[in-house]
Amino acid sequence: MLIFQDIVKLKKEVFEIVNMKKIKIISLDGKNGSGKSYLSGFLSKNFEYIHLNLDSDRYLIKNHVKYVESIRYINLKNDIKNNIDKDRISLIDGICVQKILDIIRVQPNLKIYVKRLSLSGHWIDGYYFDYNRDVEEILEEDMDEQKSFLEKVMKTNYEHRENIFHEIVRYHHEYRPDINADLIFERHEDVG
């Protein structure tokens, strides 16, 4: 696994790998808000890859509680097949992307993971993806924080329900996409 903080160096590495290995499918994974869509757009524009953004209306049925259940799998599978038939490279980005590709039995030839880093260099979301801890313990702590915030600050009752955040945390603990990536892009969080 190679780690990059410089987007230009990452771009060069992707170009070399794609040309050397004849890559057809690139997956781009990371937590929501990590910068996946920005990186996908950057690589697609530079190399004319076909960007398949799982958050777009073409693939995602909006207003669902669960992400993986709300994907339009037929559209995704057909678009990937069409790109392969036309000898084009598919760059697929979204949360839980490996699980989604497993469902349609497609394996990416190159896996890229995006991490948000603080200005001090710490992985902002790393706390939730500590694989030495029990996933249910992590989610329970998060629920306690949500409950406290809603009841004390917002003066409203807390009602537990599974959401996309829980799905992302469980996905990371099952698939470990940051560990299983070929390339990692560490993006420093802008402070505005």
C-alpha positions in Angstrom: 0.0 0.0 0.0 1.3 3.4 -1.0 0.3 6.6 0.9 0.1 10.0 -0.7 -0.6 13.5 0.7 0.2 15.2 -2.6 -2.6 14.9 -5.2 -0.2 15.4 -8.1 2.1 12.5 -7.0 -1.0 10.3 -6.5 -2.2 11.2 -10.0 1.2 10.2 -11.4 1.1 6.9 -9.5 -2.5 6.1 -10.7 -1.4 6.9 -14.3 1.5 4.5 -14.1 -0.5 1.7 -12.4 -3.4 2.0 -14.9 -1.1 1.8 -17.9 1.2 -0.9 -16.6 -1.6 -3.2 -15.3 -4.3 -2.4 -17.9 -6.8 -1.4 -15.1 -10.5 -1.3 -16.1 -12.2 -0.7 -12.7 -11.0 1.7 -10.0 -12.8 2.0 -6.7 -12.5 5.0 -4.5 -13.6 4.5 -0.9 -13.7 6.5 2.3 -16.1 7.9 4.9 -18.7 10.4 3.8 -17.1 13.9 3.6 -13.6 12.5 3.1 -13.1 14.0 -0.3 -13.8 11.0 -2.5 -15.9 12.9 -5.1 -13.3 15.7 -5.3 -10.5 13.1 -6.0 -12.7 11.2 -8.4 -13.5 14.3 -10.3 -9.8 15.3 -10.4 -8.7 11.9 -11.7 -11.6 11.7 -14.2 -10.8 15.1 -15.7 -7.1 14.4 -16.0 -7.4 10.9 -17.5 -10.9 10.9 -19.0 -12.0 8.0 -16.8 -15.7 7.5 -16.6 -16.7 8.7 -13.1 -19.5 6.6 -11.6 -20.6 8.5 -8.5 -22.7 6.3 -6.3 -24.3 9.3 -4.7 -25.8 10.5 -8.0 -29.4 10.1 -8.8 -28.5 7.5 -11.4 -27.4 5.1 -8.7 -28.8 6.2 -5.4 -32.5 6.2 -4.4 -32.7 9.2 -2.1 -34.2 9.4 1.3 -33.4 5.8 2.4 -32.0 5.1 5.8 -29.5 2.5 4.5 -27.1 3.3 1.8 -26.2 -0.2 0.4 -29.9 -1.0 0.2 -30.7 2.1 -1.8 -28.3 1.5 -4.8 -29.7 1.0 -8.2 -27.6 -2.1 -8.9 -28.9 -2.7 -12.4 -27.8 0.7 -13.6 -24.3 0.3 -12.0 -23.7 -3.1 -13.4 -24.8 -2.1 -16.9 -22.7 1.1 -16.8 -19.6 -0.9 -15.8 -20.2 -3.5 -18.4 -20.7 -0.8 -21.1 -17.5 0.9 -20.1 -15.6 -2.4 -20.3 -17.1 -3.2 -23.7 -16.0 0.2 -24.9 -12.5 -0.2 -23.4 -13.1 2.7 -21.0 -12.0 2.9 -17.4 -14.7 3.1 -14.7 -13.8 5.1 -11.6 -16.5 4.2 -9.0 -16.7 6.3 -5.8 -19.0 6.1 -2.8 -19.2 4.9 0.7 -19.3 1.1 1.3 -18.1 0.8 -2.3 -16.5 -2.7 -1.9 -19.6 -4.1 -0.4 -21.7 -2.7 -3.3 -19.3 -4.1 -5.9 -19.4 -7.5 -4.1 -23.2 -7.5 -4.5 -22.9 -7.2 -8.3 -19.8 -9.5 -8.4 -17.4 -6.9 -9.7 -13.9 -6.6 -8.4 -11.9 -3.4 -8.8 -8.4 -3.7 -10.3 -7.2 -0.7 -8.2 -8.5 0.3 -4.8 -8.0 3.9 -3.5 -9.0 5.0 0.0 -9.3 8.7 1.1 -8.6 9.7 4.7 -9.3 13.2 6.2 -6.5 14.3 8.3 -6.4 17.1 10.9 -3.9 19.8 10.4 -1.8 18.0 13.0 -1.8 14.9 10.8 -4.3 12.7 12.8 -6.9 10.7 11.0 -10.1 12.5 11.9 -12.4 9.5 11.5 -9.9 6.9 12.8 -11.5 6.7 16.2 -14.5 5.0 14.6 -12.4 2.5 12.6 -10.2 1.2 15.4 -10.3 -2.5 14.6 -9.0 -3.5 18.0 -12.3 -2.3 19.5 -15.7 -3.9 19.3 -17.8 -2.2 16.6 -20.9 -2.3 18.9 -19.0 -0.6 21.7 -18.0 2.2 19.3 -21.5 2.7 18.1 -22.9 2.6 21.6 -20.5 5.4 22.6 -21.7 7.4 19.6 -25.3 6.9 20.5 -24.6 8.1 24.1 -23.1 11.3 22.7 -26.0 11.8 20.3 -28.5 11.2 23.2 -26.7 13.7 25.5 -26.6 16.3 22.8 -30.2 16.0 21.7 -31.6 15.9 25.3 -29.3 18.7 26.8 -28.7 21.0 24.0 -31.6 20.5 21.6 -34.1 19.8 24.4 -35.6 16.9 22.5 -36.0 13.2 23.1 -33.5 10.8 21.7 -34.8 8.0 19.6 -32.2 5.3 18.5 -32.3 4.1 15.0 -29.8 2.7 12.7 -28.5 5.2 10.2 -25.9 5.5 7.4 -23.2 6.4 9.9 -23.7 3.0 11.7 -23.6 1.3 8.3 -20.3 3.0 7.4 -18.7 2.0 10.7 -19.9 -1.6 10.4 -18.7 -1.7 6.8 -15.2 -0.5 7.8 -15.0 -3.2 10.5 -16.1 -5.9 8.1 -14.2 -4.8 4.9 -11.3 -2.7 6.3 -11.1 -0.7 3.1 -8.3 1.5 4.5 -6.1 -1.5 5.1 -7.0 -3.3 1.9 -6.5 -0.3 -0.4 -3.7 -0.3 -2.9 -3.3 3.5 -2.6 -4.3 5.9 0.2 -4.8 9.6 -0.3 -4.5 11.6 3.0 -6.3 14.9 2.6 -5.7 17.6 5.2 -9.0 19.1 6.4 -9.3 22.7 5.5 -10.1 25.0 8.4 -12.3 27.9 7.3 
